[in-house]
Amino acid sequence: MTQYDKRLVSKKELRTVCGIPYTPQHISRLEAAGQFPKRVKLGLNRVAWLLSEVDAWVSERITSRDTPVEN
């Protein structure tokens, strides 16, 4: 595991670093549905996500967008 694999991003950084325009409530709903990486609890009121997992999630979205749909 590299340093990059261990880098954590906050809710605010999800918007700025990763370009994810979702609200915290939407991210929570996606997580609960198993459609977004699980958060890492850092303290009582602090959470973050592994940047490598969020990047993989974004890549999956791009791949699904670029994959032709067969009828």
Buried (B, 14 or more C-beta within 10 A) or exposed (E): EEEEEEBBBBBEBBBEBBEBEBEEEEBBEBBEEEEBBEBEEEEEEEBBBBBBBBBEBEEEEEEEEEEEEEE
